Every structure is written in C-alpha cells, then in structure tokens.
C-alpha cells in the first residue's frame, strides 16, 4: 500500500471519528450507545491497520508504525469484543496490554538490532499475564511479575547476536525476589515437595535403567 493510500484511510477515519464526537457533543448520539461504541471500535481498528500497512511497505525504516498500529488495533478490538461479549470486559486490561506487548515483540522481529524492544515487550507481556491471572487467589501477582521480569532480562542476554552479560545481574536479582515472594505467600509450598519427589523418582528410575 502506498503512503498516500494509508493517509487517505487514516484521514477518512479521523473525519468520521470527529463527526461522531461532534454528534455526541450535540446530544444527537448517546455516548453509551452500543452502535457508537462499535463504530469507534471499527475506526480505531482501521487506524491501526493503516499504520501497519506503512510497516508492510518498508519494514526496516517504518518499524515505528508497528507501535501506534498495534495500540489502535488493540483498542479497537477491545471495544468491539466488549460490545459483543460483555463478559470480556473483566479481561480487557490483559488483552490491551498484550496487544501493546505484541507491538514491541514485532519491533524486535523487524529490527533484530533493537534489543531494547525486548524490555518493554517482556514487561508488558508480564503485566498482561498478571492481569489475566488476577482472578486466581492462589497465585501471587507480585511474584509472577518479578519472575516475568527475570525472564525478560534473560532473553535480553540470550537473544541478541551480540551477547551481553549485564542483563544476567537484574535477571538473577528479580528471580530471587520472585521466588521469595511466591514462597512467602505460600503459593508454591503445596507444589514444591510433590514436584521434588516426582523428579527424584524419575531420576532414580533413569539411573536404574541406565545401569542395567
């Protein structure tokens, strides 16, 4: 898609969005109307697709368009899903954060030299997971958050072509904090001993088979 094409799409979407906002201000359309929410969702989604089309034209130079593209697409998708599936509203935060996280993962895929994109990608993914798991009382969100950040810095150390050693320091500190928070909350106490016994049994059977 040419640059003028996506500008036309975005321009039409902005005009329609402005017209809807004006109609709401005049009291002609109700802000709580489901039709209006659906229209806004469609417009945001179209705006996101317009930005993503820019990336498709030149992935190396226009990588930046992934970020506003995914933000708008996620926002539009969230509005539409909430309208058609009202029960999805409670999970909307995780969905929206996951969409933004995907933007930074895509930035790293497009530009493998942009290792910094892994940090917001992993952080936002962790926040999305924490938001999705928030309804489970047995899981401590703080511990999961620290473990997710530890994994994020481990990926920063492992994935780039030019390996870096400094990310292992925050990864190790965050790993200890995450395990400590989970243990202090009692989230893993009921699982550690059974897992240790199972692993021990598997190890003994493996040694027995290998020795015979």
N, C-alpha and C positions, 0 to 999 in steps of 0.2 A: 504494500500500500504506500502511495506517495505521501509526502509530507502535507501537501495541500488537502489530500483526502481526509486524513485524520483531523486536521484543523477544522474542516467543514463539519465532520461528525461531532467533534467537541463543541464547536460553535453552536450547532443546532441544539445540542443537549443543554448547553448553558442558557440559551434563549428560552427553551421550554421550561427549564428549571426556574428561571426568573419569572416567567409568566405564571407558573403555579404559585410561586411565593407571593406575587402581586395579588393574585386572586384570593389567596388565603388572607392577606392583609386587608383586603376589601370586604372580607366576610362572605365571599361568594362560595368558597370551598372551606369545608371544616378541616382543621389540622388533624383531627382524629379519624378522618375518613379513611377507610381501608384502600379505596381506589387511589387516593392521593399518595398514600404510603407506597403502594405498588408502583405508581408512576415514578416517584422519587427513586425507588429501588432500581427500576429499569434504567433511569437516567444515569445513576451512579455507575451501574454495571457497564453501560455503553461508554461512559467516560473512561472507565478502567480499560476496556477493550481498545479504545482509541490510543491510549498510552502504550499498551502492549504491542499494538501494530507498529508503533515507532521503533520499538526494540527489534521487531522482526525485520525491519528494513536495514538496520545496521546494528548488529548485536554488540560490536566492540565499542563503538563510540556512544551509542544511545542506551547503554546499560542502565543509566539513571532512571529511565522511564519505567522500569520494572516496579520501582518503589511506589510512585503515585498510582500506577496502573493496578497493582495488587491491593493497595489501600482502598481505592474506589470500588474495585470489583468485590472485595470482601464486604465492604459496607453495603453495597447494593444487594449482594447475596444474602446478607444478614437481614436486611429489611424485607426482602421477598420471602425468605424462609419463615420469618416471624409472622408474617401475614397469613401465609398458607398453612403453617404448622405452629400454632400459638404456644404449644408446649416447648418449642425450641428456644423460646425467649430466655429460659433459665441457663441455657448453654451458649448463649450468644457471645459472651465475653471470650470464651475459649476459641470459638470459631473465628472471631475477628482477629484475635492475637495470632492465631495460627496462620491466617491469611497474610498478615504483615510479616510473620517469620518466614513464610514461603518466599516473599519478595527478596529477602536477603540471601536465602539459600540459592535463589535463581541468579542473584548478582554474582555470587561466588562461582556458580556453574558457568556463567558467561565470561567472567574475568577471573581466572584462577590465580592471578597475581594479587587480587584484592582479598588477602587473608583476613583483613579486619571485618569483612562481612560475616564471618563465622561467629563473631562475638554477639552482635545483635540477633543473628539468626538463632543461635543456641539459647540465648537469654529469653527471647520471645517465645520460642518453642517450649521452653521450660515453664514459662508463665501460663501458656495455653494448657499444658498438661496439668499444672496445679489447679487451674480454674476448672478443668474437666473433672478432676478427681476430688474437688472440694466437697462433694456430697457424701463421700465415704469418710465416716468419722474415724475409722481405724488407721487412716493414713495421715501423717503429719505433713502439712503443706510446706512448712519451713525446711524440713529435712529433704523432701523431694526437690525443692528449689535449689538447695546447696549442692545436691548430687547432680542436678542438671547443669549447673554452672561448672562443676568439676569436669563433667563430660565435655562441655563446650570448650574449655581451655585445653583439654587433652586432644580434642580434634584440631585446635589451632596448632598444637605441637606436631601432630601426625600428618595432616592432610597437605599443607603447602609443600611445594617442591623443595624450597629451601627450608630445611628443618630448623626449628628454633627450640631452645632449651628452656627459656624463661617461662613459657606457659605451664610447665610442669609444677612450678612453685605454687601459683594460685590454685592449680588443679588439686595438688596434694592437700593444701590447707582447706579448701572447700570440701574435699572428700571426707576429711576428718570431722569437719563441722557437721556435714550432712549425716554421717553415721552416728555421731554423738547426739544430734537432735532426735533422730529416729529411735535410738536406744533409750534416751531419756523419756521419750513419750510412750515407750512400751509398744511401739508399732511392730518391731521385729522380734521381740523376745519370744513370742509363741511360734516363730518360724525358724529361728536360728538353730536350735537344738535338733529338731527333726531333720533339717537340711544337712546338718553336720553328721548325724547318724547315717543318713542315706548315702552321703558322699563317702563316709568311712566304709560302709558296707560294699559299695561299688568298688572302692579301691582294693579291699581285701579279696573280693571275688576276682578282680582283674589280675592281681598278683598270683592268686592261686591257679588261674587258668594259664597264665604265662609261665609259671614254674612247672606245670605238668607236661 
